[in-house]
Amino acid sequence: MKIKDIVNRDIVNLTNCEHEPIHIPGKIQPHGFLLGITSDWKIDFCTENIAVYFDLSHTQVLGKDFAAVFGSIAQEEILAYIKGDEIQDAFPLEIEILGRLFQINIHKSGAVYVLEAELLFPDREKLADAYKQTIQFVSQMNRTKSLKDLCALVAQGTREITGYDRVMIYRFDEQYNGEVFAEDCREDLEPFLGLHYPHTDIPAQARELYIRNQLRLIVDINYEPVPIYTVDDKEGKNLDLSLSILRSTSPIHVEYLKNIGVGATLTISLIHHDKLWGLIACHHYSEKNISPEIRLAAKLQGQFITSQIDIRQSNDEYNNAQKTILALEQLTALELSIVKESLEKIIEAPQLLEIANASGVSIVSRNKIYKKGLTPSEEQILSLVEKITSENVTEIFSTNKIIDHFPEFAENSNFSGIIYHPLGIDGHIIWYRPETISEINWGGDPEKSIIKDANGLHPRNSFNIWKQIVKNQSIPWKQYEINAAAQYAHTLHNQLILIMLSEEEEKYRSQSELLKETNSELENINWISTHDLQEPLRKIQLITSKMLTELDVISTESISNSLQRVSKSANRMSGLLEDILKYTRIKNTRDKLQEVDLNKILKSTIKEMHESIKESNAVIEHENLPEVHAIGFLMHQLFINILQNSLKYASTERQPKVVITASQEPVLIHDKYKVYCHWVRFSDNGIGFEQQYAESIFKVFTRLHTQEHYTGSGVGLALCKKIMQAVGGDIRAEGKPNEGTDIIIYFPCDPEDTLLPI
């Protein structure tokens, strides 16, 4: 039987530095030994240092049955501990093996059970003591309010429990640069509190391991790694040590710790929403190991933080968020006329800035710019809108560093940060924040985190404070600010649609009145125009008749005079006809209906409403929708309002569901004086309504439910009614209380459609 080690001798080099395979080092730290057991309980992996603990070598152990080497009692105890694949990992297994007491951590790596054994701590702290310290900590934790206060308490409590010289709470930003957010250390040590460290100090593969294995120990930074051996029966055979306690550390990380003078470390992962939020990093300046009880107590400290992050961050932001909510409520409650002049009232409302805590805001509508506060020039606003729309931004866009997206605006410090939201055709709203120059103290130059020299790769060895001045960015937008901006943008979008529909309605009304007036006048002059046309026609008939009867005797001069009189009468008729045509021609300014694919409209609507649908846990089902004669952007607004209405009035007793069906071919639907060709039906399973209210729900500001239970202004379905009237269609509703609501929309036929009745 051939035996080989699995040491990864090329674990870090110039080509894999950023992706160093630290999970397969093929070696461990020497304060314990490791065995790899197959499913049939043969020893397939063994560390060289097993001889330190028993009168056995790894060559004597490998390939043997576990029971044959260590006894059947030990095997039975391990089997009882792991219970199949359900490994109990809260506490290690305490077991006697060949006359010595060990604590064994067990995990599974592929098909192999990995047993990591350490000698049982002879003077380990009692579980009751750790429990008492934990209860005391919880009592103190409840008296903290902010996340920073909690982290400071955890740093202090972890140091008291573990006895390390320095304990830091390390928090990551979005790019995984780290900040020492809280710290407790010996009085004689230089504090690291507030220092920042680049993301390269903890590369991506290390962060991934921190998520999988939430506690890591280095007992002695000067340790000599112990190789792992295996039976040489497969090419490229290896052992994934991602979940290992004893796993040997990257040589670059070891050198990094040596450069800052650390002798031992304990690292506890802080996982929040399945992401690595930060670390509890414990440093000791000499060799140090801790018992399983203390390891567990320290791990609990980390869980105290992660369980409280949402609550404490909510407390930290609560006051500002409340101000934003109040400003949004006040802004949406403004009494606005449905005229374009209402935009002047909106832009002057202080709440428009307060909802996003912005320094400036601008609204662009129909190529007119309304702005307030600290904003770019009108030329720059139009240029910014053009740049954003050229990127096909159809939903909200926000950044606190605009030069990352549009470098040409780097010189303008008035708007380093923006929140942009489209408002339909030719409409845009943008909130602005100015440049905020800040100073960051790094624990060493972040550009020199890895150094290459003649001897290979090394971590930096200088940790002197390195100051960085950050420019061209604003204070980051909070999520609640972005959400509030998006909510009001939708409200403003509806206002602009109502203004447009109101203007169209007024335009059609004026045209209708003008047409009635013109028709009345045409009736009054009908007899005049008829008489005036008959008179020159009679003259032409008389002259030509006389000429025909006198062809033999009439002179050339008489013929010429007669023809001139005929021509004069014909010209009079032509002029009269032209004048009547000009008078009766009425200009129609109504938008022409076009072929609109409702499938595309629905797809873009669902995409725009993705967050609302996801938040409501709603299901949207639909069949193929027809092409209809309509106006595209109005159909988009129509679908949004109908779906929003279904989500708003969803039942709390079941998952919201909307089913959309349609006529697949044109079907004539006669309705008094109108004829419709296509229908689309939106059926939901919401709270429904009494059918007696089927007409009133389309009236503006009509509500069937109190504001206390359901929010909204009552404009949505009224807007739907307006839209369908604008395109010459109709909309109706059918409802059943506690069962659901059907909204049916009808589309006009093509005037040239041969299905229309003659």
C-alpha positions, 0 to 999 in steps of 0.5 A, a space after each residue: 500500500 502506497 501512502 502520500 501526503 496531500 500538502 498543497 505546496 503551490 497554495 499561493 503564487 502569482 497566478 492564484 493570489 486573489 483566489 488562493 485555495 486556502 480550503 485545501 492546504 493539506 495540513 493542520 495546526 499542531 495542537 491536535 490531530 486529524 483523521 478522515 474516515 470513510 463510510 465503511 469506517 476505514 481510516 483514509 486520511 491521517 496527520 503525521 503528528 498522531 505519533 505525538 499522542 499515541 504509540 502509532 505512526 500514520 503509516 500504521 493507521 492508514 487503510 485500517 478499520 477504525 475499530 481495529 486501531 482505536 477499539 470498537 467502544 470508541 467507534 460506537 461512541 462516535 456513531 452515537 454522537 454523529 447519529 448518521 449525518 446529523 452531527 451535534 456540533 454545539 459541543 465537541 465529543 468528550 471521549 477516551 481513546 487508547 487511555 487518553 481523554 480528548 475532545 473531538 470535533 466532527 464534520 463531513 467533507 464530501 463522503 468523509 467524516 473528519 475527526 479533529 481531536 484535541 487533548 481535553 482541557 485539564 483546567 478548563 472553565 466550567 460551563 456554569 461560569 460561562 453561562 453566568 457570564 452570558 446571562 450577565 452580558 444579556 442583562 447589560 445588552 438590554 440597556 444599550 440602544 444603538 448598534 455601536 453601543 452594543 458592539 462596544 459591549 460585545 467587545 468588552 464582554 468577549 475580552 472578559 470571557 476569553 482573556 484575549 489582549 485585544 478584541 475588535 468588532 470589525 464591520 465591512 462596507 459594501 466593497 468589504 473594506 473593513 472598519 474597526 467599529 468597536 474595540 476593547 484592549 489592554 491599556 498599554 496597547 495602541 488602539 485600532 478603533 476607527 481604523 479602516 482596512 482594505 478588502 484585500 486584507 481578507 480576500 473573497 475566498 477567506 470571506 467565503 470560508 468565514 461564512 461556512 465556518 464561523 469560528 477560527 482559532 490560531 493557537 500559536 502563530 509560530 506553529 509548524 504545519 503538520 502534513 496530512 497523509 492518505 492512501 495513494 489510490 486516486 489521482 489528485 486526491 484531496 480533503 476539503 477543510 472548509 469546516 475544520 477547526 485545525 485547518 492550517 492558515 494561509 502563509 500570507 495571512 500568517 506573515 500578516 499577523 506576524 507583521 503586526 506582532 500577534 501571537 494567537 487569534 480567535 475569529 468569529 463570523 458575524 453573519 447577517 441576511 446570509 452575508 458576512 456583515 463583520 467579524 469579532 477579531 480577537 488578538 493575543 500577543 503570545 500563544 493562547 488556546 481556549 476551551 470548548 465552553 469559552 469558544 461557545 460563549 464567544 460564538 454566542 457573543 457574535 450571535 447577540 450582535 447579528 440578532 440585534 443588527 436589524 433592531 439596532 440599525 432601525 433604532 439608529 435610523 428611526 427618527 430620520 425615517 419617521 421624518 421622511 414618512 411624515 414628509 411623504 404623508 404631508 406631500 401626498 396630502 397636498 390639495 392640488 388642482 389637475 392643472 400643470 400649474 400644480 407643479 409650481 406648488 409641488 416644487 415649492 413644498 419643503 417636504 419634497 426635499 425632506 422625503 429624501 433628505 436632499 439638498 436640491 430637487 428638479 422636475 422636468 415635464 414637457 421640456 419645462 424645468 421646475 427646481 428648488 434648492 442646490 441643483 445643477 443648471 438647467 442645461 446640466 439637468 437636461 444633459 443629465 436626463 439625456 445621459 440617464 435615459 440613453 442608458 435605458 433606465 426605466 426605473 429608479 436609479 440612485 448613486 452617491 458617486 455620480 462620476 462612477 457612472 457619468 465622469 463628465 459631471 465630476 467638476 460639479 460639486 452640487 450633485 455628487 449624489 442623485 436619486 432619479 425616477 422617470 415620470 412617463 413620457 418626457 417626465 423626470 424627477 431628480 433629487 440631489 446631494 452635494 459633494 461631501 469631502 471626508 477623511 479616512 484613516 487606513 491601517 496602512 496604505 490600502 494600495 500596498 496590501 500585497 507586496 511582491 519582491 524577489 522572494 515572492 508575495 508578502 503582505 504589507 509590513 507597515 501599519 502606520 496610519 495612512 490618511 485618505 481624502 475622499 472627494 466626488 461623492 455625497 453622503 450615501 442614500 439610505 434605503 428608506 430615502 430611496 423608497 420614499 422618493 420612489 413612492 412619491 415619484 409614482 404619485 407625481 406620475 399619476 398627477 401628470 397623467 391626470 393633468 394630461 387627461 384633463 387637458 385632453 378632455 378640455 381640448 375635446 370638449 372645446 372641439 366638440 363645442 366648436 363643432 356644434 357651433 360650426 354645424 349650427 352656423 352651417 345650417 344657417 348658411 346652408 340655404 344661402 350657400 345653396 342659393 349662391 351656387 344655383 345663381 352662377 349655375 343658371 347663368 352658365 346653363 342659359 349662356 351655353 344654351 343660347 350659344 348652341 341655338 345660335 351657332 350659325 349666326 353668332 359672331 366670334 366676338 359674341 362667342 368670346 363675350 359669352 365664354 368670358 361670362 361662363 368662365 366668370 360664373 364658374 370661377 365664382 362657384 369654385 371660390 364659393 365652394 373653396 370658402 365653404 370647405 375652409 369654413 367647415 374643416 375642423 382640426 382634430 388634435 386627438 392623438 392617433 390610435 396605434 397598434 399596441 402589443 399588450 404583452 409588451 405593456 404587461 411585461 414592462 408593467 410587471 418589471 416596474 412593479 417587481 418590488 411591490 409584487 414581491 413584497 405582497 407575495 402575489 402571483 400574476 398569471 396571464 395568457 397571450 394578450 391581443 394587439 389593440 388600437 390604443 396609446 402605448 404609454 396610457 396602456 402602461 399606466 392603465 395596467 399599473 393602476 389595475 394591478 396596484 388596485 388588486 394588490 392594495 385590496 388583497 385579502 389577508 386570508 390568502 395569497 394574492 393572485 391576479 389572472 389576466 385573460 383576453 379575447 384572442 380574436 376580434 369580437 364585436 361587442 355592441 353597447 348602445 351607440 358604441 362597438 368594441 372589438 377586444 376585451 381584457 379581464 383582470 380577475 383577482 381574489 381580493 376582498 371584492 365589493 358589492 355589485 351596487 358600487 360597480 359604477 361609483 368605484 370609477 368616480 374620482 376620490 370615491 372610496 369603498 373602504 376607510 383610509 384606516 384600513 386601506 391607503 390610497 386617494 381613490 384616483 386609480 380606477 378613475 384614472 383608468 376610466 379616463 384612459 379608456 375614454 381617451 382611447 374610445 373604449 370602456 371599462 367595467 367592474 364586477 365584484 363579490 364580497 370576500 371573493 374578488 374583483 373582475 376589471 374588464 376593459 374594452 378596446 375600440 375596433 380599427 375603423 377600417 376593420 371589415 368586421 364593423 357593421 355597415 
